[in-house]
Amino acid sequence: MKRLEGKVAVITGGSGGIGAATAKIFSEEGAKVLLVDLNEDNLKKAVSEIGSDSVSYVVADVCKDDETKKYIDTAVERYGKIDILFSNAGIEGVVTPLTEYPEDVFDKVIEVNIKGVWLSMKHVFPVMEKNGGGSIIVTSSVAGLQGSGSVVAYSASKHGVIGVMRGGALEGAPMKIRVNSIHPGTVEGRMIKALEEGYSPGAPEEARKLFQENVPFGRHCTAEEVGQLALFLAGDESAFITGSTYVIDGGLNT
């Protein structure tokens, strides 16, 4: 039997590298999956590349209460329930010293990365409680476990996500709702490329080399590797795990 047979998952940030890779893994393990993101073209591309009838999408802004309710309601309307929420949407902001960090960018990073996670829990808790429980997985970062220079908003938001996760774990436990966080290091994809360019404008390969030299395994993580960790936390193998932080960074934070 497949590990997520008969389960329904919602993934925010669904058209990004981690979101799409996780959706493919979840669908291959038997789940129905709803992808959530802002850009419809990117969502269509992700669904097409996954190539499964068990994956669909909805366009929504995770920062807005009414649109969060919309994507949660859409999942229930299409699939009847929600067993798994992967609250994965996030942005990196800009790379600049904190004394020069733009206030509007700071506010947006906090809004997407923290408020978006809280709103997702706010609206999925009643659905999961009605269904007898569920698993919520939140994407944080190793930047949420240590200081990170020149990305103050991103680092602050990823620290904050841990607080939301742990509060949710305590409130969710009586409803048999588990809440855990994943903390990737550097992951191949759009975000790390933007950060490499930000740290080394015009010569991102230099930043890439430095990033990878700091990882004991000597490389970036793949989105699929993050997806496999999400699969473990989504499934019954982790039934007694909640309020925990899971680092996947090749030893970067050791």
N, C-alpha and C positions, 0 to 999 in steps of 0.2 A: 504494500500500500504506500502511496506517495505521502510525504511528510505533511503536506498541507491540504490533503484531499478534503473537499467539502468546505474549505474555509474561504473567507472573503477578506481581502486586504485593500487598504487605501494607502497610497504613497504620494506624499506631497514632494514638490521638486521632482516630479515624475519624469520629466523629459531630460533631466541632467544625467551625467554619467552614472552616478551611484543609484539614482532613482530608477533609471531604465534598466540597468544591469540587475538590480534587485527584483524588478518586476518580471524580468525574464526567468530568473531563478524561481521565484514564487509560482509563476504560472506553470513551469515545468514540474513543480512539485504538487500540482493539483489545485492551486488557489485561483479564484476569480480576483482580478486586480483592477482597481480604478486608479488611473494616474491623474494627478492634479498639478497644474502649472498655469502660468500666465500666457504663454505664447502657444497659440493653437497650432501653428505650423510645426513647431518643434514637437508638440504632443503627437500630431499625426505621424511625423517621421518616426518617433519612438515606437508607437504602436505598430507601424508598418514593419520596422526592423525586427521587432520581437516576433511578429508573425503568428500570433495566437488569437483565436476567437475569444479566449478567456480574459483578454486585456482590453479595456476601453479607457476613455478619458473624459475629463470635464475641465473647462477653463474656469479658474477662480483665483482670486487674490487672497492669499493666506493671512494677510494683515487685517482683513475686514471681517467683522462679526457675521454680517448677513451672507457673505460669500462663503465663509467657512461652514455655516449652517447649510448652505446650498450644496456644497460638495459632499457633506456627510449625508444629507437627505437623498442626494442622487445615488450614492452607493446603496442605501437601503432600498430605494425604489427599484434599482436595477437587479440587485442581488439578494435582497431580503434581510440582510444583517451586515454587521462588521465584526470580524474576529481579530483583525490585525490592523493597527495604524502605524505606519512608518512616517513620523513627522520629520521630514528630511529636507524641506526647503530651507535654503540659506544663501546669503550673499557675503562677499568678503570685504566690501567697501573699497578703500584706497590704501595705498602704502605711503605713509607720510608721518613725520614726527607728531606726537600728540599736541604739541604747541601750535601746530599748523593744521590740525585735522578739521575739515569743514563740518560745521554743526549739523547741516542738513543731511550729510552723508552718515554722520554718527547716529542721528535719530533714525534714519532708514534702516541701518544695519540692526539696531536694537529692535526696531519694530518687526522686521522680518524674522530675525533669528530667535527672539524671545517671545514677543507677543504672538507670533504665528504659532509657536508650539503651545502656548497657553490656550489660545482659541481652539486649536484642534482637540485638546483634551476636554475643554469645556463642553464641546458639542458631541464628542464621541462617548464620553462617560455614560450618559443616560442610555445610549444605544447598546453599549456593551453590557451594562448592568441588566438590561432587559433580556439580553441574550445569555446571561449567566457568567459573564466575564470576558476577558480578552487580553491581548498583549499590545502594549504601546512601546515603540522603539523611537528614540529621539537621536538625531544626529548632532553631536557636539564636535569636539576636536581635541587634539593634544594641546591646542592653544587655550583650551578651557581648563587645563591642568597645570600650566606653567605660564610664565610671562612671555610675551611675544612683542618685540619692539616694532614700532612703526605701523602696527595694525591694532591700535588700542580699542576701536569699536568692535572689531571681530573677536579679539581675545576676551573683552568684557562680556560680549554676548554669549560666547561659548562657555564661560564660567557661569553665567546666569542660567543657562539652559540646565545645568546640573541641579540648581535650586528648584527649578520648575519640575524637573523629573522626580526629585526626591520627595517634594511635596505631593506630587501626583501619586507616587508609589504608596505613600502613607494613606492618602484619602481613597485610593483605589483598592487597597487590599481587602477591605470588608466586602467589596463587590466582586472579588476575584479578578480584578484588573491588575495586571502586572505592568510596571513602567521601568524601563532601563535605557541607558544611553550608550551610544557607540562613539568612540573617540579616535577617528582616523588621524594618521600623520599626513604626510604629503601623498596625495592620490593623483594618479594620471588623469588629466582632463582639463576642462576649461579653466577652473579656478586656479589650479597650480600654475598654469601658463600665465594667467593674469598676474599672479603674485611674483612669478619669476621676472616678468617684464617690469613690474613695479619696483622690485628691489634692485634690478640691474637694467635700466632703460636702454634699449638699443642692443643689449647683449644678454638676453635672457639665459643663454646657455651657460653663462658664468654663474648666475644664481642657481641654476639647475644643478650644476656640478657641486656647488657648496651645499645645497640642500641634501643631495644624495650622499655626500661625504659624511654628513652628520647622522645618517641612518646606518646602524651597524650592518644591516642586510645590503646596503649599498645601492638601493633603488627605491623608486616610488611604489606605493601600494597600488593595486588595480581596483577598479570599481567592483569587479566580480568578487574579489576577496572580501570587500566590505559587505557585499550582498550575501555571501555565505555566512558571515557572522550574524547578519540580520535574520537569516533563515533559522539559525539556531535559537535566537531569542524569540522568534515568532512561533516556533513549534513547541510541541509537548515536552521535548527534551529539557526545556528550561522552565518547567511548570512551577518550580519552587524558588525561582530567581526574580527578585524585584528590588528596585532602588539601587541598582548596581551600575558601575561604570566599566565599560569594556574597551580597552585600548587595543588598537590595531595599527601599529606604527613601525614595525620592523626593528623595535628597540630604541627608537628615537628618544622616548621619554624615560629611558632607563637610567 
